[in-house]
Amino acid sequence: MKCKVEKANLSGLISCPPNKSYTHRAIFLASLAKGKSIIRNVLLSRDTIATINACKAFGAEIKVDGSWVTIKGKERLIPQESEIDASNSGTTMRISAAIASLYDTKISLTGDSSLKKRPMQPLLDALERLGATCTSTDGKPPITIKGKITGGSTNISGAVSSQFISALFIAAPRTDKGITVEIDGDLVSKPYLDATIAIMKKFGVAVNTISSYKKYNIPKQDYKPIDFTVPSDFSSLALLLSAAVLIGDNMSIAASVGNLPQGDIEILSHLEKMGVQLDIGDIITVKPPQLLKGGRFDLSNTPDLLPAMAILALKTSKPIEIFNVRHARFKETDRIAILARELPKLGINVSEKEDGLILEAPKTVKSAELDSAEDHRLFMAFSIAGMFAGNCTVTDPNSVDVSYPTFVEDMNRIGARILVET
């Protein structure tokens, strides 16, 4: 499947979708709490539905009503199924693997073809050090987990994904002895670990910091049921802001920041560095310069900003250099490689580095056929770039079901011309 994308200017108000990371975490934590939680403003997407189904498989009772999800957790979850399909969701796979280690039942976890390429070995090694028995397919899904872990101490690499550490943290309070986690090397995507700690606190569980981003202790505790509202998603907001910068014409974005950490809020300072004027409140408005300034940007903590930042090279006076984001190669796709392959089709001069990209504006912007490789964030970024260039095609519009199911509909409502071809 592909879509035709015509040149467009966007005007009017668009609402930023709810946060995917907090939706995942809230559903897992409510399932581990004894009693009824209500999660409001939930992102219902392919990824988060995979998490709902995983938690049902672990024994939680879950009811979806519009954007509300009511979850009844139990003091002791009893797995109802021996296999969990995480679909395309790395978050679902990794947190489910850690929760599966709490039981003495063998549980298998699998996913789609993309998820089967994503690394799991660091988490499996950490769980085995805690007493679980794990198998994998060359360190990747499908995997099996059999506990029961009782807690203790373990160590894990921080170089590939912070999701591994978040998974251990989330499972730790349900062990008999709690878990002490030591992180080897430099941790990537630090704000996502901050997000995990913050939402665990909302559910009544404390994480003891021994050394920031290096060593933590999570004692045995009980998650408390709560009423929780999911904030807007700054990863999706970054793409909407890029659209406003490149093709906005009096376009504004409604977003609720909330009081929980989101690393991708850094998009605001990155845009200001490039000369964009922002009016930030419940409604965000954007006034870009005729040409952006370019600059160097360290995305080690915010790898999901890569596609949104890369397409801004369509409108810069100087190069954009993105670095310290090697872990973006282990997302749904190797995003560095695909951006380096596809953006030159639009005329952008791209130099691929092991840990990032250097991008220079086109001398002449070209129409192109862009392959998003079934990656939701790349599809959205390429669609925005296609609206700038005009007369483009972009593959795999169905991929947006992962994080922003109404993207095409929302874009078309404010002036885009995206036609999905079946």
C-alpha positions as CSV (number, residue, x, y, z in Angstrom):
1,M,0.0,0.0,0.0
2,K,1.2,3.6,-0.7
3,C,-0.2,7.1,-0.8
4,K,0.0,10.0,-3.1
5,V,1.2,13.3,-1.5
6,E,0.7,16.6,-3.2
7,K,2.2,20.0,-2.4
8,A,0.2,21.6,0.4
9,N,0.1,24.4,3.0
10,L,-1.4,23.6,6.4
11,S,-3.7,26.0,8.3
12,G,-5.9,25.6,11.3
13,L,-5.8,23.8,14.7
14,I,-4.6,20.2,15.1
15,S,-4.5,18.2,18.3
16,C,-1.4,16.3,19.4
17,P,-2.2,12.6,20.1
18,P,-1.8,11.1,23.6
19,N,1.6,9.9,24.7
20,K,2.4,6.3,23.6
21,S,5.1,5.7,26.3
22,Y,2.9,6.8,29.2
23,T,0.0,4.8,27.8
24,H,2.1,1.6,27.8
25,R,3.4,2.2,31.2
26,A,0.1,3.2,32.8
27,I,-1.6,0.0,31.4
28,F,1.2,-2.2,32.8
29,L,1.3,-0.6,36.2
30,A,-2.5,-0.6,36.6
31,S,-2.5,-4.3,35.8
32,L,0.1,-4.9,38.5
33,A,-1.9,-2.9,41.1
34,K,-4.5,-4.5,43.3
35,G,-7.8,-2.8,42.6
36,K,-9.4,-0.6,39.9
37,S,-7.5,2.1,38.0
38,I,-8.9,4.4,35.4
39,I,-6.6,5.6,32.6
40,R,-7.9,8.6,30.7
41,N,-6.9,10.1,27.3
42,V,-5.4,6.8,26.3
43,L,-3.6,6.4,22.9
44,L,-5.4,3.5,21.3
45,S,-3.0,2.3,18.6
46,R,-1.6,-1.0,17.4
47,D,1.3,-0.8,19.9
48,T,-0.8,0.0,23.0
49,I,-3.5,-2.5,22.0
50,A,-0.7,-5.1,22.1
51,T,0.0,-4.0,25.6
52,I,-3.7,-4.3,26.6
53,N,-3.7,-7.8,25.2
54,A,-0.5,-8.7,27.0
55,C,-1.9,-7.6,30.3
56,K,-5.1,-9.5,29.7
57,A,-2.9,-12.6,29.0
58,F,-1.3,-12.0,32.4
59,G,-4.7,-12.0,34.1
60,A,-5.7,-8.3,34.4
61,E,-9.3,-7.4,33.7
62,I,-9.4,-4.5,31.2
63,K,-12.3,-2.6,29.7
64,V,-11.9,0.0,26.9
65,D,-14.5,2.7,26.6
66,G,-13.5,5.3,24.0
67,S,-10.4,7.0,25.3
68,W,-10.8,5.6,28.8
69,V,-9.5,2.3,29.9
70,T,-10.6,0.7,33.2
71,I,-8.2,-1.9,34.6
72,K,-8.7,-4.2,37.5
73,G,-5.4,-5.7,38.7
74,K,-5.0,-8.4,41.3
75,E,-2.7,-9.1,44.2
76,R,-1.4,-12.1,42.3
77,L,-1.8,-12.1,38.5
78,I,-2.3,-15.6,37.2
79,P,-1.2,-15.9,33.5
80,Q,-4.2,-16.9,31.3
81,E,-2.2,-17.6,28.2
82,S,1.2,-19.1,27.5
83,E,1.9,-17.0,24.4
84,I,2.0,-13.2,24.0
85,D,2.0,-11.5,20.6
86,A,3.6,-8.0,21.0
87,S,2.9,-7.2,17.3
88,N,5.3,-4.3,16.4
89,S,5.8,-3.0,19.9
90,G,9.2,-3.2,21.5
91,T,7.9,-1.7,24.7
92,T,5.3,-4.4,25.0
93,M,7.8,-7.1,24.3
94,R,10.4,-5.9,26.8
95,I,8.2,-5.0,29.7
96,S,6.1,-8.2,29.2
97,A,9.3,-10.3,29.2
98,A,10.3,-8.9,32.7
99,I,6.7,-9.4,34.0
100,A,6.8,-13.0,32.6
101,S,9.8,-13.7,34.8
102,L,7.7,-13.3,37.9
103,Y,5.9,-16.6,37.2
104,D,6.9,-20.2,37.3
105,T,5.0,-20.8,34.1
106,K,6.9,-20.8,30.7
107,I,5.6,-17.9,28.7
108,S,6.5,-17.3,25.0
109,L,6.6,-13.9,23.4
110,T,6.7,-13.1,19.7
111,G,5.8,-10.3,17.3
112,D,5.8,-9.2,13.7
113,S,8.7,-9.5,11.3
114,S,10.1,-6.1,12.4
115,L,10.0,-6.9,16.1
116,K,11.7,-10.2,15.4
117,K,14.8,-8.2,14.3
118,R,15.0,-6.1,17.5
119,P,17.5,-7.0,20.2
120,M,16.5,-8.7,23.5
121,Q,19.7,-10.3,24.7
122,P,20.7,-7.7,27.3
123,L,17.4,-8.0,29.1
124,L,17.4,-11.8,28.9
125,D,20.9,-11.9,30.4
126,A,19.9,-9.7,33.2
127,L,16.8,-11.8,34.0
128,E,18.9,-15.0,33.9
129,R,21.2,-13.5,36.5
130,L,18.1,-13.1,38.7
131,G,17.2,-16.8,38.2
132,A,15.0,-16.9,35.1
133,T,15.4,-19.4,32.3
134,C,15.3,-17.7,28.9
135,T,15.6,-18.7,25.3
136,S,15.7,-16.6,22.2
137,T,16.3,-16.7,18.5
138,D,19.9,-15.4,18.3
139,G,19.2,-12.8,20.9
140,K,15.9,-11.7,19.3
141,P,12.2,-12.7,19.4
142,P,10.6,-15.1,19.6
143,I,11.7,-15.7,23.2
144,T,10.6,-17.8,26.1
145,I,10.8,-16.8,29.8
146,K,10.3,-19.0,32.9
147,G,10.7,-17.8,36.4
148,K,10.1,-17.4,39.2
149,I,12.6,-14.7,40.0
150,T,12.6,-13.7,43.6
151,G,14.8,-10.5,43.3
152,G,18.4,-9.8,44.0
153,S,21.1,-7.9,42.1
154,T,21.7,-7.8,38.3
155,N,23.5,-5.7,35.8
156,I,22.6,-4.7,32.3
157,S,24.0,-2.6,29.4
158,G,22.6,0.8,28.9
159,A,23.9,1.2,25.3
160,V,21.1,-0.3,23.3
161,S,17.8,0.7,24.9
162,S,16.5,2.2,28.1
163,Q,13.4,-0.1,27.7
164,F,15.4,-3.0,29.2
165,I,16.0,-1.1,32.4
166,S,12.5,0.2,32.5
167,A,11.3,-3.4,32.2
168,L,13.4,-4.5,35.2
169,F,12.2,-1.5,37.3
170,I,8.5,-2.3,36.6
171,A,8.8,-5.9,37.5
172,A,11.0,-5.3,40.6
173,P,8.4,-4.3,43.2
174,R,6.5,-7.6,42.6
175,T,9.5,-9.8,43.6
176,D,10.0,-11.1,47.1
177,K,13.3,-9.3,47.7
178,G,13.2,-6.4,45.3
179,I,15.9,-5.8,42.7
180,T,19.1,-3.8,42.6
181,V,20.0,-2.8,39.0
182,E,23.5,-1.7,37.9
183,I,23.7,-0.1,34.4
184,D,26.9,-0.9,32.5
185,G,28.3,1.9,30.3
186,D,26.5,5.1,29.3
187,L,22.7,4.9,29.3
188,V,20.9,6.0,26.1
189,S,17.4,7.6,26.1
190,K,17.7,8.7,29.7
191,P,14.4,10.6,29.8
192,Y,12.5,7.4,29.1
193,L,13.9,5.9,32.4
194,D,13.0,9.2,34.1
195,A,9.4,8.7,32.7
196,T,9.3,5.2,34.1
197,I,10.4,6.3,37.6
198,A,7.9,9.2,37.6
199,I,4.9,7.1,36.7
200,M,5.9,4.3,39.1
201,K,5.8,7.1,41.8
202,K,2.3,8.0,40.6
203,F,1.3,4.4,41.3
204,G,2.8,4.5,44.8
205,V,6.1,2.8,44.2
206,A,9.5,4.4,45.0
207,V,12.7,3.8,43.1
208,N,15.8,4.4,45.2
209,T,18.6,6.1,43.2
210,I,22.0,5.0,44.4
211,S,23.8,6.7,41.5
212,S,21.9,8.5,38.7
213,Y,21.7,6.4,35.5
214,K,24.1,4.0,37.0
215,K,22.6,2.1,40.0
216,Y,19.2,1.8,41.5
217,N,17.4,-0.2,44.1
218,I,13.7,-1.0,43.9
219,P,12.4,-2.7,47.0
220,K,9.4,-5.0,47.2
221,Q,6.3,-2.8,47.2
222,D,2.6,-2.7,46.2
223,Y,1.4,-0.7,43.2
224,K,-1.7,1.3,44.2
225,P,-4.6,1.8,41.8
226,I,-5.1,5.4,40.6
227,D,-7.0,7.7,38.2
228,F,-4.4,8.8,35.6
229,T,-4.6,11.1,32.6
230,V,-2.1,10.5,29.8
231,P,-0.4,13.7,28.5
232,S,0.2,14.6,24.9
233,D,3.0,12.8,23.0
234,F,6.0,15.0,22.3
235,S,7.4,12.5,19.8
236,S,4.3,13.1,17.7
237,L,4.4,16.8,18.5
238,A,7.9,17.0,17.0
239,L,6.5,15.8,13.7
240,L,3.6,18.2,13.8
241,L,6.0,21.1,14.6
242,S,8.2,20.1,11.6
243,A,5.1,20.2,9.5
244,A,4.3,23.7,10.8
245,V,7.8,24.9,10.1
246,L,8.0,23.5,6.6
247,I,4.5,23.9,5.3
248,G,2.5,25.7,8.0
249,D,0.3,28.7,7.1
250,N,-1.2,29.9,10.4
251,M,-1.2,26.3,11.7
252,S,-1.4,25.7,15.5
253,I,-1.2,22.7,17.7
254,A,-3.2,21.8,20.8
255,A,-1.1,19.9,23.4
256,S,-1.2,19.1,27.1
257,V,2.3,18.9,28.6
258,G,1.3,17.7,32.1
259,N,3.8,17.3,34.9
260,L,5.6,14.2,33.8
261,P,9.0,14.1,32.1
262,Q,9.2,13.9,28.3
263,G,12.7,14.0,26.8
264,D,11.3,15.0,23.4
265,I,10.3,18.4,24.7
266,E,13.8,19.2,23.5
267,I,12.4,19.7,20.0
268,L,11.3,23.1,21.2
269,S,14.8,24.3,22.1
270,H,16.2,22.7,18.9
271,L,13.7,24.7,16.8
272,E,14.5,27.9,18.6
273,K,18.2,27.3,18.0
274,M,17.4,27.1,14.3
275,G,15.6,30.4,14.4
276,V,12.0,29.4,14.9
277,Q,9.8,31.6,17.1
278,L,7.4,29.6,19.3
279,D,4.5,30.7,21.3
280,I,4.0,27.8,23.8
281,G,0.9,27.2,25.9
282,D,-2.1,24.9,25.6
283,I,-2.0,26.0,21.9
284,I,1.4,26.1,20.3
285,T,2.0,28.5,17.4
286,V,5.1,28.6,15.1
287,K,6.7,31.4,13.2
288,P,9.7,30.0,11.2
289,P,12.3,32.1,9.4
290,Q,12.5,32.0,5.6
291,L,15.5,29.6,6.0
292,L,16.4,27.7,9.2
293,K,19.9,28.2,10.6
294,G,20.9,24.5,10.8
295,G,23.3,23.4,13.6
296,R,24.6,20.4,15.5
297,F,22.2,18.3,17.6
298,D,22.9,15.5,20.1
299,L,20.0,13.2,20.1
300,S,21.4,10.5,22.5
301,N,18.5,11.0,24.9
302,T,15.8,11.7,22.2
303,P,16.2,9.2,19.3
304,D,12.6,9.5,18.2
305,L,13.3,13.1,17.2
306,L,15.6,11.9,14.4
307,P,13.0,11.7,11.5
308,A,11.4,15.1,12.5
309,M,14.8,16.8,12.6
310,A,16.1,15.2,9.5
311,I,13.4,16.5,7.2
312,L,14.0,20.1,8.3
313,A,17.1,20.0,6.1
314,L,14.7,20.8,3.3
315,K,14.7,24.4,4.5
316,T,18.1,25.3,5.9
317,S,20.8,27.8,5.1
318,K,23.4,25.6,6.8
319,P,23.8,21.9,7.4
320,I,22.0,20.0,10.1
321,E,24.3,17.5,11.9
322,I,22.6,14.9,14.1
323,F,24.9,12.8,16.3
324,N,25.1,10.4,19.2
325,V,22.0,8.5,18.0
326,R,23.4,5.1,17.0
327,H,20.6,3.4,18.9
328,A,18.2,4.7,16.3
329,R,19.5,1.8,14.2
330,F,17.7,-0.6,16.6
331,K,14.2,1.0,16.4
332,E,11.4,-0.4,14.2
333,T,14.0,-0.1,11.4
334,D,17.5,1.2,11.0
335,R,16.3,4.8,10.8
336,I,19.7,6.3,10.2
337,A,20.2,4.1,7.1
338,I,16.7,4.6,5.7
339,L,16.9,8.4,6.1
340,A,20.3,8.3,4.4
341,R,18.8,6.2,1.5
342,E,15.5,8.1,1.0
343,L,16.1,11.8,1.7
344,P,18.6,12.2,-1.2
345,K,15.7,11.4,-3.5
346,L,14.2,14.8,-2.5
347,G,17.6,16.5,-3.3
348,I,18.9,16.6,0.2
349,N,22.7,16.0,0.4
350,V,23.1,13.3,3.1
351,S,26.3,12.0,4.7
352,E,25.7,8.9,6.8
353,K,27.7,8.4,10.0
354,E,27.7,5.5,12.3
355,D,25.9,7.5,15.0
356,G,23.9,10.0,12.9
357,L,23.6,12.1,9.8
358,I,24.8,15.3,8.2
359,L,22.2,16.9,6.0
360,E,22.4,19.8,3.6
361,A,19.5,21.6,1.9
362,P,18.7,20.7,-1.7
363,K,19.9,22.9,-4.5
364,T,16.6,21.9,-6.2
365,V,13.8,20.1,-4.3
366,K,12.7,17.0,-6.3
367,S,9.5,14.9,-6.3
368,A,10.2,11.3,-5.2
369,E,8.9,7.9,-4.4
370,L,9.8,7.4,-0.7
371,D,9.9,4.0,1.0
372,S,9.1,4.3,4.7
373,A,9.9,0.5,5.3
374,E,6.7,0.1,7.4
375,D,8.1,2.5,10.0
376,H,5.4,4.8,11.4
377,R,7.6,7.8,12.2
378,L,9.4,7.6,8.9
379,F,6.0,7.4,7.1
380,M,4.9,10.6,8.9
381,A,8.2,12.4,8.3
382,F,8.2,11.4,4.6
383,S,4.6,12.5,4.1
384,I,5.4,16.0,5.6
385,A,8.5,16.2,3.3
386,G,6.3,15.1,0.4
387,M,3.9,18.0,1.1
388,F,6.9,20.3,0.9
389,A,8.1,18.9,-2.4
390,G,4.9,17.9,-4.1
391,N,4.0,15.1,-6.4
392,C,5.5,12.4,-4.1
393,T,4.4,8.9,-3.1
394,V,5.1,7.3,0.3
395,T,4.8,3.6,1.1
396,D,3.0,2.0,4.1
397,P,0.4,4.5,5.3
398,N,-1.0,1.7,7.5
399,S,2.1,1.9,9.7
400,V,0.7,5.0,11.5
401,D,-1.6,2.6,13.4
402,V,1.4,2.1,15.7
403,S,1.5,5.6,17.2
404,Y,-0.9,8.1,15.5
405,P,-3.8,6.2,13.8
406,T,-5.5,9.4,12.6
407,F,-2.5,11.1,11.1
408,V,-3.6,11.1,7.5
409,E,-7.2,12.2,8.5
410,D,-5.9,14.9,10.7
411,M,-3.5,16.2,8.1
412,N,-6.1,16.3,5.4
413,R,-8.5,18.2,7.6
414,I,-6.1,21.1,7.9
415,G,-5.1,21.3,4.2
416,A,-2.9,18.3,3.3
417,R,-3.6,16.3,0.1
418,I,-2.7,12.8,1.1
419,L,-4.6,10.1,-0.9
420,V,-4.2,6.6,0.2
421,E,-4.1,4.2,-2.7
422,T,-5.4,0.6,-2.1
